[in-house]
Amino acid sequence: MPLTIYRRHSTDCPHQGKGRRWTRCSCPIWVQGSLGGEYVRQSLNLTGWGAAQERIRGWEASGQIGVVRREVATIREAVEKHLEDAGGRNLKPESVKKIRDIIERRFLGYCSRQGFRVLKQLDVDAVRGFRNELVKEYSANSARKRLEYVRAFFRFCQDSGWITANPMAMVKPPKADLSPTLPFEKGQLDALLMVADGFAAKGRFKDGNRKRLRAMILLLRYSGLRISDAAVLERARLSGDKLFLYTQKTGTPVWVPLPQPVVEALKASPSDNGKYFFWNGCCLPTSAVKIWERTFQRVFELADISGGTVHRFRDTFAVELLLKGVPIEQVSVLLGHSSLRITEKHYAPWVKARQDQLEQSVRLAWSA
C-alpha cells in the first residue's frame, strides 16, 4: 500500500462528513501506507498540503519512513558547502587553498565545460574524464594527490545524503612509481655545513646569515621538523636540550632531545623577533617558508647535491633512527604521522630489525 496523505477532520470541522477527499480546510494532515516494508499511520504535524507532499517525497527518495534525503540542486552549491565545511574544520589556510584550487577552480571548471550542473549527472565516466585531464597536465604522483581532494569531496556529498553512491569508488588512480626515500649521506651533510659557514654575508643579518643557515640545517637534521614548522619555530618550544614537537590526541606532549651543538647553534642564531628563532612575525608563514626554500635551492647548488630537497633532512632524521634499531612505531610518533601505515609506506625498507631478520633467514636457508 503506497503512502497516502489525507485530512483528518476535527470534530468542529464543517467538512467532516466529506471524508478524506476533501482537502480545502486546515485540519491536520495524516499519512497512511507502507514504505520499505514498514507500515505507518500517523500525523505529520502539518496543515499545509504542499509541505506534506514535499515531506512524503523526501521519505520516498530515502526509502525510509521519517528520513528525508536532503538534495543539493547544483554541483556549485555542493562545492560551496564543501568549502564552508573545510573552513569550519579549522584547517590550515594552505590546505583550504589547495581544496579551493582543485575542487572549485579545476573540478568545477571541468563540470562547466562538460555541461554538468547537478550531482546526479556525475557518474563514473564523468569522473574518469576529469582524471584523464589531470593525467595529461600533471605527473602520475601529482595527479594521484589531486584526485584525493576529489575523492574527499564526493565522500562529503555522500555523507550529506546528496548522492547514494560515490562515483570515485570505481575510478582507479593513475599508476605511479613511488621514488624511494633518499636520506643525505654524511659527506653531503658536511658539504652543506661548509656552504653555510661560507655563505654570502649580505642582507639584514650579514655575517649572521651563516649562523642562521647552520642552525636551520642542524635543526632540520636532528628534529625531523617540516620546513613549514621550522621556519616559524618559537623559542619557547626549546627547554634545555629538548624540543617540543606537538601534543598527541591523548594529550601527551612529544619532545625530541637535541645534541648540544644544535642547541648552541639555535641560541647563537640572530633574529629580529625575540619570540621566534627565524621568523620576524610580520610576514605570512608561507612567505617565510618560501624564502627558506629558495635559500636551500642555492645551498644545494653550491654543495653540488643533485636532487636536493628540504624534505630529505626529515628523511635523514627518520632513516638514521631506524638504522640504529629504533622501533618504527616510535619513529612514527616523532614524525607526527597520523598512522603507522604512512610511516611504513615511506620508511619500511630502512627498518634495521626487519632487515636483520631477512638476512638471518637467508643464512639459515644456507645451513639447511
C-alpha positions in Angstrom: 0.0 0.0 0.0 1.7 3.2 -1.1 1.9 6.2 1.2 -1.2 8.4 1.1 -1.8 11.7 2.8 -5.2 12.9 3.9 -7.0 15.3 6.1 -8.2 14.0 9.4 -11.1 16.4 10.1 -11.6 17.7 13.6 -15.0 17.3 15.3 -15.8 21.0 14.7 -14.8 21.0 11.0 -17.8 21.8 8.8 -16.4 19.4 6.2 -16.1 16.4 8.5 -18.7 14.4 6.6 -17.0 14.8 3.2 -14.3 12.3 4.1 -10.6 12.1 3.1 -11.1 13.5 -0.4 -11.8 17.0 1.0 -8.5 18.9 1.4 -9.7 22.5 1.4 -9.5 23.0 5.2 -6.9 23.5 7.8 -7.3 20.2 9.6 -4.2 18.1 10.5 -2.7 16.0 7.7 -2.0 12.3 8.3 -0.2 9.7 6.3 -1.0 6.0 5.9 0.7 3.3 3.9 3.9 1.2 3.7 7.4 2.1 2.7 10.4 -0.2 2.8 8.4 -3.0 4.4 7.3 -0.6 7.3 3.7 0.3 7.8 2.8 3.8 9.1 -0.4 5.6 10.1 0.4 8.8 11.9 0.0 12.6 11.9 2.6 14.6 10.0 2.0 17.6 12.3 1.4 19.7 9.3 -1.6 21.6 7.9 -0.1 22.7 4.6 -0.8 20.3 1.7 2.3 21.3 -0.3 4.6 20.9 2.7 3.1 17.4 3.4 3.6 16.3 -0.2 7.2 17.5 0.0 7.9 15.5 3.2 6.5 12.3 1.7 8.6 12.8 -1.4 11.6 13.0 0.8 10.7 9.8 2.6 10.2 8.0 -0.7 13.6 9.4 -2.0 15.4 8.0 1.0 13.3 4.7 1.0 12.8 5.0 4.8 9.9 6.4 6.9 10.9 9.6 8.7 14.2 10.1 6.8 14.4 12.9 4.3 17.3 13.0 1.9 18.5 16.5 1.5 19.2 17.4 -2.0 21.5 20.0 -3.4 20.3 21.3 -6.7 23.7 22.1 -8.3 27.3 21.0 -8.2 28.3 24.6 -7.5 26.2 24.6 -4.3 27.8 21.3 -3.2 31.2 22.8 -3.8 30.4 25.9 -1.8 29.1 23.8 1.1 32.3 21.6 0.9 34.5 24.7 1.2 32.4 26.0 4.1 32.9 22.7 5.9 36.7 22.9 5.2 36.8 26.4 6.8 34.7 25.2 9.7 37.1 22.3 10.5 39.8 24.9 11.3 42.1 23.5 8.6 45.3 25.4 7.8 44.9 28.2 5.2 47.3 26.3 2.9 45.0 23.2 3.0 41.9 25.3 2.3 43.7 26.9 -0.6 44.6 23.6 -2.1 41.0 22.4 -1.8 39.7 25.5 -3.4 42.1 25.2 -6.3 41.3 21.6 -7.1 37.6 21.5 -6.3 36.4 25.0 -7.1 38.7 26.0 -9.9 39.6 22.8 -11.7 36.9 20.3 -11.0 34.0 22.8 -11.1 35.5 24.3 -14.3 35.6 20.8 -15.8 32.0 20.3 -15.0 31.0 23.6 -16.5 32.9 22.8 -19.8 31.2 19.4 -19.9 27.7 20.8 -19.2 27.2 19.1 -15.8 25.0 21.1 -13.4 23.7 18.7 -10.8 25.4 15.9 -8.8 23.2 13.2 -10.4 25.0 13.8 -13.7 28.4 12.9 -12.2 28.7 9.2 -12.9 31.8 7.1 -13.1 32.5 8.1 -16.7 32.3 11.8 -15.9 34.8 11.5 -13.0 37.1 9.3 -15.2 37.1 12.2 -17.7 38.4 14.6 -15.1 41.1 12.1 -14.1 42.2 11.8 -17.7 42.6 15.6 -17.8 44.7 15.6 -14.7 47.0 12.9 -16.1 47.6 15.0 -19.2 48.6 18.0 -17.1 50.4 16.6 -14.2 52.7 13.7 -13.4 51.2 10.5 -12.1 52.1 11.3 -8.5 50.7 14.8 -8.6 47.5 13.6 -10.3 47.0 11.0 -7.6 47.3 13.6 -4.9 44.8 15.9 -6.6 42.4 13.1 -7.1 42.3 12.6 -3.3 40.7 16.0 -2.9 38.0 15.0 -5.4 37.5 11.7 -3.5 37.1 13.6 -0.3 34.5 15.9 -2.0 32.4 13.0 -3.1 32.6 11.4 0.4 31.3 14.7 1.8 28.4 14.7 -0.7 27.6 11.1 0.2 27.8 11.6 3.9 25.5 14.6 3.5 22.9 12.4 1.8 23.0 14.2 -1.6 24.1 11.1 -3.5 23.6 7.5 -2.8 26.8 6.1 -4.4 30.3 7.6 -4.6 31.4 7.5 -8.3 35.0 8.0 -7.2 34.9 4.5 -5.6 35.1 2.9 -9.1 37.8 5.3 -10.5 41.3 4.0 -10.2 44.1 6.5 -9.8 47.0 6.6 -12.3 49.8 4.2 -11.6 52.8 5.9 -10.1 56.2 4.7 -9.3 57.0 5.9 -5.8 60.6 7.1 -5.6 62.5 5.6 -2.7 63.3 7.8 0.3 66.8 9.1 0.0 68.5 10.5 3.1 71.5 12.7 3.0 74.9 10.9 3.3 77.3 12.1 5.9 79.6 13.7 3.3 76.6 15.6 1.9 75.7 17.0 5.3 79.3 18.1 5.9 79.2 19.8 2.5 76.0 21.6 3.4 77.5 22.9 6.7 80.6 24.1 4.8 78.4 26.0 2.4 76.6 27.5 5.4 79.9 28.7 7.0 80.9 30.4 3.8 77.5 31.8 2.8 77.2 35.3 1.5 77.5 37.9 4.2 74.8 40.3 3.0 71.2 41.2 3.7 69.8 42.2 7.1 71.9 39.9 9.2 75.1 39.9 7.1 77.5 37.5 8.9 74.6 36.4 11.0 73.1 34.7 7.9 75.8 32.0 8.2 74.8 31.3 11.8 71.1 31.2 10.8 71.7 28.8 7.9 73.8 26.5 10.1 71.2 26.5 12.8 68.4 25.7 10.3 70.4 22.8 8.8 71.1 21.2 12.2 67.6 21.8 13.4 66.1 20.0 10.4 68.6 17.2 10.6 68.1 16.4 14.3 64.5 17.2 14.9 62.7 15.8 11.8 60.6 19.0 11.6 59.0 20.0 8.4 60.3 23.3 7.0 56.8 24.8 7.5 57.2 24.2 11.2 60.9 25.0 11.5 60.6 28.4 9.7 58.2 29.7 12.4 59.6 27.8 15.4 59.1 29.6 18.7 61.9 29.9 21.2 59.6 28.8 24.0 59.4 25.3 22.5 63.1 24.7 23.4 63.5 23.7 27.0 67.1 22.8 27.9 68.2 20.3 25.2 64.6 19.2 24.4 62.4 20.5 21.7 58.6 20.3 22.0 57.2 18.8 18.8 53.4 18.6 19.3 50.7 17.2 21.6 49.2 13.8 20.8 45.4 13.3 20.6 45.7 11.6 24.0 47.1 14.9 25.5 50.6 13.6 25.8 53.3 16.0 24.7 56.0 14.7 22.3 59.6 16.0 22.9 62.8 15.2 21.0 66.3 15.7 22.6 68.8 17.7 20.5 72.6 17.4 20.6 74.3 20.2 22.4 75.9 21.7 19.2 72.4 22.0 17.8 71.1 23.8 20.9 74.1 26.2 20.8 73.6 26.9 17.1 70.0 27.8 17.7 70.8 30.1 20.6 73.5 31.8 18.5 71.2 32.3 15.6 70.3 36.0 15.2 66.6 37.1 14.8 64.7 40.4 14.7 61.9 38.9 16.8 62.7 37.5 20.2 59.8 35.2 20.2 61.0 33.1 17.2 64.3 31.6 16.1 64.0 32.5 12.4 60.6 34.3 11.7 60.1 38.0 12.1 56.4 37.5 12.9 55.3 40.1 10.4 55.2 38.3 7.0 52.9 35.4 6.3 54.3 32.0 7.5 54.0 30.8 3.8 56.3 33.6 2.8 58.9 32.7 5.4 58.8 29.1 4.1 59.3 30.1 0.5 62.3 32.3 1.4 63.9 29.3 3.1 63.1 27.0 0.2 64.8 29.4 -2.2 67.8 29.7 0.1 68.2 25.9 0.2 67.9 25.7 -3.6 71.0 27.9 -3.7 72.7 25.9 -0.9 72.2 22.6 -2.7 73.7 24.0 -5.9 76.8 25.2 -4.1 77.2 21.9 -2.3 76.8 20.1 -5.6 73.9 17.9 -4.4 71.6 16.9 -7.2 68.0 16.2 -6.3 68.4 18.0 -3.0 65.2 19.0 -1.3 64.4 20.3 2.2 62.3 17.2 3.0 65.4 15.0 2.7 66.5 16.3 6.1 63.3 14.8 7.6 64.1 11.6 5.7 67.6 11.6 7.1 66.3 12.0 10.7 63.9 9.1 10.3 66.3 6.7 8.5 69.1 7.3 11.0 66.8 6.3 13.8 65.6 3.2 12.0 69.1 2.1 11.1 70.1 2.4 14.8 67.3 0.0 15.7 64.7 2.5 17.0 61.2 0.8 16.5 59.2 2.2 13.6 56.3 2.9 16.0 58.4 5.4 17.9 59.7 7.0 14.7 56.1 7.4 13.6 55.3 9.3 16.8 58.3 11.6 16.4 57.4 12.4 12.8 53.8 13.2 13.8 52.3 10.8 11.3 48.5 10.2 11.7 49.0 6.5 11.3 51.8 3.9 11.3 50.8 2.9 7.8 52.1 6.2 6.5 55.5 5.6 8.2 55.7 2.1 6.8 54.8 3.3 3.3 57.9 5.5 3.2 60.4 4.0 5.6 59.7 0.3 5.8 62.8 -0.7 3.7 65.0 1.1 6.3 63.8 -0.8 9.4 67.0 -2.4 10.8 65.3 -5.2 12.7 63.4 -6.2 9.7 66.5 -6.3 7.5 68.4 -8.2 10.1 65.7 -10.8 10.3 65.7 -11.2 6.5 69.4 -11.7 6.5 69.2 -14.3 9.3 66.5 -16.2 7.4 68.7 -16.4 4.3 71.7 -17.6 6.3 69.5 -20.3 7.9 68.5 -21.4 4.5 72.1 -21.9 3.6 72.7 -24.3 6.5 69.5 -26.2 5.7 
